[in-house]
Amino acid sequence: MQTTLPLGLLATHTMLVAIAGRLPDALAPAVAATVYGPLWALSVIGLPVFGQGTSGGWAGPNVLGWLCFGVFWALMWWLLVQTVIWLRR
């Protein structure tokens, strides 16, 4: 459970990111912020996590960006599950 639950949460989170364009207008910006928030912080320190942006559009994450997204959120979900387990003891 300590491994499968964080991976399930990460899979659900990734699925929401994949269908963000079909989500209600009130929810889509929050889901997009979970991608761009951590990546902007990494971009500020010089990691090239964004690909080429289309004219007038936002640059999407490149392969390194998606890898960083996965690692960051896997760690966040794991920490959340561990905290809940610790609090329930």
N, C-alpha and C positions, 0 to 999 in steps of 0.2 A: 504494500500500500504506500510505503514511503517513496517508492520510485514510480509506480504506475499512476498514482493520482497526479503528481506534477506533470508527467508526460501527457496524461489525458487533458489536463488544463491547458498545456501548451498546444496540443493538437486542436482543441476547441478555439483557442485564441487565434491560431494560425488560420483556421477555417473562417473565422469572422473577418480577419484581414483580407482573405481571398475574396470574400463576397461583400466587401465594404461598399462597393458601388451599388449594391442592391438593398442595402440597409436603409431604414428610415433616416430622413435628413437630420434628425436630432441625435442619432447614434453614430453615424458615419464619421463625424469629426473626432469623436472620442476614440474610436478604433484607429483612425489615422494617426492620432497623437501618440498612441502606444508604439507606433513604428517610428515616426519622425522624431519624437522627443529624445529617446536614447541615441538615435543616430546623429542628431544635430550636435549633441554633446561630444560624440566621438569625432565628428567633422571639425569641430572647433579645435580639438587638440591635434588635428592634422591627418587623421585617417581618411583615406578616400573611400567613403562608404556610399556615395551617391554616384549614379551613372550620369550620362548626358541628359539634360533636360530638353524637352521639346520647346519650341518657340512659344513663349507665353505660358508654359506649363511648369509643373513641379518636376524636379528630377527624382526619379524613383531610385530605390536602393539597388546597388549592384550586388554581385555575388558575395563580396565581403560584407556588405551591409546586411544582407539576409542572414548570413552566418552570425554576425554580431547580434542581430535581432533574436535569433534562436537561442544563442548562448545566454544573452541577457535575460530573456523571459523564462528560460528554463531555470536559471538561478533564482529569479524572483518567485516563481511558482513553487520551487523546492523550499525556499525560505519560508514562504507563507504556510505550506503544509507542515513544515517542521515546527513553526511557531504554534500552530493550532494543536499539534500533537503535544508539545511541551505544556501549553496552557491547560489541556485536558487532564494532565497527570495530577 
